[in-house]
Amino acid sequence: MSKLSTALRKGARNGQFSSHGSGGIEIIISDSNIPGEGEHKIVDVIREMADADGADGSEVCCIYGLDADLIVLGMVLKRDNLLILREPKDSDIEKEIYGDCEFLYLSIDVIRGAFLEHLRGTLTSREVDEQRVFNDYVLLTFLGGNDFVRSINFLQIKEGGLRILLRVYMGLIEERDDYLVIFESDGETPTINLEMFKLLIDRITRMESKQLRYKQQRIDRVRSGSAGSDERRLTREATMTDYQIDISRFEHLPYYHPDNPMFDRYSPIMTAFDYSQPIRTWRERYYLHFVGVSAQENRAKYNRERYHISLNYLKSLIFTLRYYLKGVPSWEWHYQYRVAPLMSDFNYTLQRSFTKIDFKFRKGVPYKPMEQLMLILPQDAGYLLPSEYASLMNNEQLAHFYPEEFELDVLAGMKHIYSEPILPQVDSKLVKRLMKSYDVSLTASERKRNTVNSKPVVYHMK
C-alpha cells in the first residue's frame, strides 16, 4: 500500500491525472495511513462537498466501487445526481442483461425514487418524511447483516430477508406517525426510537418459527437430493474441466448440497440443530453450537449468555447506525459473538430490560497500520511485516492467536464465501504492548509506513 500511495502522489504531482478534465481538478489521496474504510472516507468527502460554499447540489457525483455499503450509504446522503460505477457482478440477471457491458452506472436517485414509489403505493393514510424513511431503511438493512452486524438467522438479505423487514416496517408506519431512527438532543447523534423498534422486533419475532421451518425444509430438500437439478448450472458445467467444475461447485453451492466437494466433511455439522424440532430443542442446540453454553449443564449461565448476546447485538446496531450516519463512534469496540441472537431472545431482552437506550462508546485511538496487520494476518503472511514484528507471531504469549489449522463456521455461513474461520479472540492490548518493545528497531521507512495520519494529501491541478 505504501508503494501504491507513493505512485499515486507522484502521478498527481506530475499531472498524469490532468487529462481527465479541462482544469480545476482537485485530487484527494487518503491512503492506508489514514484510518477508516474507503467507502466511508468517500462519503465524508461528498458530505463536505455538499456543505461547501457555492454548492447547489446540481453537480453529478460518481463513485467507483463494488461494495454494497456504497448503495446503503448513498441512500442517506443528502444530495441528488449520485451514481455508482461498477462492473457487472456474477449473477444470472446481470450476465443476461448486461453481459456485454464492461461497466454499469447505478443511479441512487432511481433507487430512492423506486423505493419511495413502492412505499407510497402501500401507504394509504399518511405522507412520509423522505430523509427519515431513508434513515430507517439503513437500520433495517443492518438486521439483514453487514460487516459490523450479524444477520438474524432468517433475515439474510441474500435469502429475501429485506422483503420481510420492509413489509413489517411499512405496516408499522402505516399505523403510527413515527420513525425508527431519531437523533439525540445534539441533533447529530443518531439512535433508535425504542418504542417503534420494540414494535418492529415483536412483529418480526412472530415469524421466527415459521420462517425457520421453511429454511429447514429447503435445506433438507437439497441435502436429500430431492430439490431437482439445476439445468443452468449443468449447462455451464458442460464446457468446464473436472477441476473447474469442482472449484465452481465449492465456491457457489452450499455445503449441504450433495454436489459440493466438501459435502461429506461438513454434512454432519449441518445436523447440529434442526429447526423442525421443538423450539426449545433447537434453541438450546443453537447456543450450544455457536456460543458453547449448555442449557443442560448450567441453566443459569445459559440464560445469562442469551441476555448478554442480545445486549451486545443491540449495541452493535447503535454502533453501526452512528458509524453510518455520523462517524466512527469507537476505534476499539466490536461485536463479541459469531452469530446474532435468536430473534425471540432478542425480543425478550428488548421488551423486558430496556426503557431507554443509553450506550456510551469510548472513542480510543486508531490502530497503527502494522498493528492492524498483526491482528489480522495469519502466520504464513508474516513476511509482510518487519521481521521483528513477524517474530512475535511465534512468541509464547501470542502463538495461540495464529493457529495453523482452523475450522470454518459453515453452519453460520452455509457457503464458502460466507463461512468465516473460527479463530481465537486476539488480545489487542497484549499485541500492542509486545510490539511497542520493537518499535526502536524499525527503519525510517518502516516507521513512516506505520504512521497514523489525520488528513489526506490534496493536489490542485490547473
GIMO-V47885 format. One record per residue. N is the residue number from 0. SS is DSSP state (H for helix, E for strand, - for the rest). PHI is phi in whole degrees, -180 to 180 (999 if undefined). OMEGA is omega in whole degrees, 0 to 359 (* if undefined). Layout:
N:SS:PHI:OMEGA
N:SS:PHI:OMEGA
This chain:
0:-:999:178
1:H:-63:179
2:H:-65:178
3:H:-63:180
4:H:-62:179
5:H:-62:180
6:H:-66:179
7:H:-65:180
8:H:-67:178
9:H:-64:179
10:H:-63:179
11:H:-67:180
12:H:-64:183
13:-:-86:176
14:-:77:182
15:-:-68:181
16:-:-98:184
17:H:-67:182
18:H:-69:182
19:H:-86:179
20:-:-169:184
21:-:-90:180
22:-:140:179
23:-:73:180
24:E:-79:174
25:E:-113:181
26:E:-107:181
27:E:-113:180
28:E:-113:178
29:-:-114:189
30:-:-92:186
31:-:-71:176
32:-:-83:175
33:E:-102:186
34:-:-62:174
35:-:127:176
36:-:-79:184
37:H:-56:183
38:H:-65:179
39:H:-76:174
40:H:-62:180
41:H:-62:181
42:H:-63:178
43:H:-61:178
44:H:-65:180
45:H:-64:177
46:H:-61:179
47:H:-64:177
48:H:-62:182
49:H:-66:182
50:H:-89:185
51:-:-69:177
52:-:-61:178
53:-:89:179
54:-:-76:181
55:-:-113:177
56:-:81:183
57:-:-89:182
58:-:-68:176
59:-:-84:180
60:E:-117:182
61:E:-122:179
62:E:-116:174
63:E:-96:176
64:-:167:180
65:-:-100:184
66:-:-65:181
67:-:-63:177
68:H:-59:179
69:H:-61:179
70:H:-68:181
71:H:-64:179
72:H:-65:179
73:H:-63:181
74:H:-61:184
75:H:-100:175
76:-:-71:184
77:-:-87:176
78:-:-156:179
79:-:-97:176
80:-:58:180
81:E:-107:181
82:E:-121:172
83:E:-117:179
84:E:-97:184
85:E:-157:173
86:-:-80:175
87:-:-61:178
88:-:-83:185
89:-:-86:177
90:-:-112:183
91:H:-60:184
92:H:-68:179
93:H:-73:176
94:H:-64:184
95:H:-70:186
96:H:-88:187
97:H:-119:185
98:-:-59:182
99:-:-92:183
100:-:-92:176
101:-:-77:180
102:-:-137:175
103:E:-126:169
104:E:-104:175
105:E:-106:183
106:E:-90:176
107:H:-67:177
108:H:-59:181
109:H:-66:179
110:H:-64:178
111:H:-58:182
112:H:-62:180
113:H:-66:179
114:H:-64:180
115:H:-66:179
116:H:-62:178
117:H:-64:181
118:H:-65:182
119:H:-70:177
120:H:-71:180
121:H:-90:182
122:-:-79:181
123:-:-119:191
124:-:-114:185
125:-:-159:169
126:-:-94:182
127:-:-125:172
128:-:-83:188
129:H:-58:184
130:H:-64:180
131:H:-69:176
132:H:-65:179
133:H:-65:176
134:H:-61:178
135:H:-63:180
136:H:-58:179
137:H:-60:179
138:H:-62:179
139:H:-61:181
140:H:-64:179
141:H:-61:181
142:H:-66:175
143:-:-86:175
144:-:100:171
145:-:-157:184
146:-:-68:187
147:-:-119:182
148:-:-124:177
149:-:-73:181
150:-:-74:169
151:-:-63:196
152:-:-67:173
153:-:-123:182
154:-:-120:178
155:-:-57:183
156:H:-61:182
157:H:-66:180
158:H:-109:176
159:-:89:182
160:H:-63:182
161:H:-65:177
162:H:-63:178
163:H:-63:182
164:H:-61:182
165:H:-68:179
166:H:-64:178
167:H:-68:181
168:H:-62:182
169:H:-66:175
170:H:-65:182
171:H:-71:182
172:H:-76:172
173:H:-66:183
174:H:-86:188
175:-:-126:180
176:-:-85:185
177:-:-157:185
178:-:-138:183
179:-:-80:184
180:E:-102:175
181:E:-128:179
182:E:-122:179
183:-:-70:188
184:-:-61:179
185:-:-76:179
186:-:76:185
187:-:-121:186
188:-:-94:181
189:E:-76:174
190:E:-150:184
191:E:-100:173
192:-:-74:191
193:H:-62:181
194:H:-62:179
195:H:-68:183
196:H:-66:177
197:H:-61:178
198:H:-63:180
199:H:-59:184
200:H:-65:179
201:H:-63:180
202:H:-69:178
203:H:-68:181
204:H:-59:180
205:-:-63:181
206:-:-92:191
207:H:-56:185
208:H:-60:182
209:H:-65:181
210:H:-66:180
211:H:-73:174
212:H:-65:176
213:H:-59:180
214:H:-62:180
215:H:-64:179
216:H:-63:178
217:H:-63:179
218:H:-63:182
219:H:-64:179
220:H:-63:180
221:H:-68:182
222:H:-61:183
223:H:-84:181
224:-:82:183
225:-:-97:182
226:-:-81:181
227:-:90:183
228:-:-88:178
229:-:-99:186
230:H:-63:180
231:H:-66:178
232:H:-66:181
233:H:-65:177
234:H:-66:178
235:H:-64:184
236:H:-71:182
237:-:-62:181
238:-:-102:184
239:-:-100:171
240:-:-79:178
241:H:-59:180
242:H:-64:179
243:H:-63:178
244:H:-64:180
245:H:-61:180
246:H:-64:181
247:H:-62:180
248:H:-68:178
249:H:-63:185
250:H:-80:190
251:H:-114:181
252:-:-93:176
253:-:-65:182
254:-:-63:181
255:-:-87:177
256:-:-84:182
257:-:-58:180
258:-:-84:176
259:-:-69:183
260:-:-58:181
261:-:-99:184
262:H:-59:183
263:H:-63:182
264:H:-71:189
265:H:-101:181
266:-:-58:179
267:-:-61:180
268:H:-65:182
269:H:-67:179
270:H:-106:180
271:-:-60:171
272:-:-150:187
273:-:-136:184
274:-:-70:177
275:-:-86:177
276:-:-80:176
277:-:-56:187
278:H:-56:182
279:H:-61:182
280:H:-66:183
281:H:-73:176
282:H:-64:181
283:H:-63:181
284:H:-73:176
285:H:-60:182
286:H:-74:175
287:H:-65:182
288:H:-71:189
289:H:-92:184
290:-:-112:178
291:-:77:180
292:-:-118:185
293:-:-105:177
294:-:-68:182
295:-:-73:184
296:-:-84:184
297:-:-153:184
298:H:-64:181
299:H:-65:179
300:H:-65:178
301:H:-59:180
302:H:-69:177
303:H:-62:181
304:H:-67:177
305:H:-63:176
306:H:-68:185
307:H:-66:179
308:H:-68:178
309:H:-69:177
310:H:-62:180
311:H:-65:179
312:H:-68:177
313:H:-61:179
314:H:-65:178
315:H:-67:177
316:H:-66:179
317:H:-66:179
318:H:-56:186
319:H:-71:177
320:H:-61:179
321:H:-68:179
322:H:-63:183
323:H:-74:187
324:H:-100:183
325:-:-131:184
326:-:154:186
327:-:-62:178
328:-:-77:183
329:-:-159:176
330:-:-89:188
331:-:-116:189
332:-:-70:175
333:-:-154:175
334:-:-74:193
335:-:-99:187
336:-:-120:181
337:-:-74:184
338:-:-137:172
339:-:-78:172
340:-:-69:170
341:-:-64:185
342:H:-59:180
343:H:-65:177
344:H:-73:177
345:H:-62:180
346:H:-64:180
347:H:-59:180
348:H:-65:183
349:H:-63:184
350:H:-71:189
351:H:-102:187
352:H:-115:185
353:-:-129:170
354:-:-111:174
355:-:-157:178
356:-:-110:185
357:-:-141:181
358:-:-79:175
359:-:-116:178
360:-:-119:174
361:-:-82:185
362:-:-63:181
363:-:66:179
364:-:-124:179
365:-:-64:172
366:-:-70:173
367:-:-70:182
368:H:-52:183
369:H:-78:172
370:H:-66:177
371:H:-59:181
372:H:-64:178
373:H:-63:183
374:H:-83:186
375:H:-121:184
376:-:-78:169
377:-:-76:183
378:H:-60:181
379:H:-64:180
380:H:-99:181
381:H:-61:180
382:H:-64:178
383:H:-75:181
384:-:-102:169
385:-:-55:187
386:H:-57:180
387:H:-64:179
388:H:-69:181
389:H:-60:180
390:H:-64:180
391:H:-66:180
392:H:-65:176
393:H:-101:178
394:-:-61:185
395:-:-61:179
396:-:-80:186
397:-:-116:190
398:H:-55:183
399:H:-70:176
400:H:-78:184
401:-:-124:183
402:-:-67:178
403:-:-79:178
404:-:-127:180
405:-:-158:177
406:-:-99:174
407:E:-95:181
408:-:-84:190
409:H:-70:181
410:H:-75:174
411:H:-83:186
412:H:-95:180
413:-:70:176
414:-:-115:181
415:H:-57:186
416:H:-64:183
417:H:-103:185
418:-:-94:183
419:-:-81:175
420:E:-69:176
421:-:-90:186
422:-:-123:177
423:-:-68:177
424:-:-71:183
425:-:-80:175
426:-:-84:186
427:H:-65:179
428:H:-66:178
429:H:-66:179
430:H:-59:181
431:H:-64:181
432:H:-65:180
433:H:-71:178
434:H:-66:184
435:H:-59:182
436:-:-68:180
437:-:-102:184
438:H:-58:183
439:H:-68:182
440:H:-85:182
441:-:-71:174
442:-:-75:179
443:H:-60:179
444:H:-65:180
445:H:-68:178
446:H:-64:178
447:H:-64:179
448:H:-64:185
449:-:-98:182
450:-:-88:173
451:-:-99:179
452:E:-102:184
453:-:-109:184
454:-:-128:177
455:-:-71:176
456:E:-91:183
457:E:-119:177
458:E:-118:177
459:E:-103:183
460:E:-94:180
461:-:-81:*
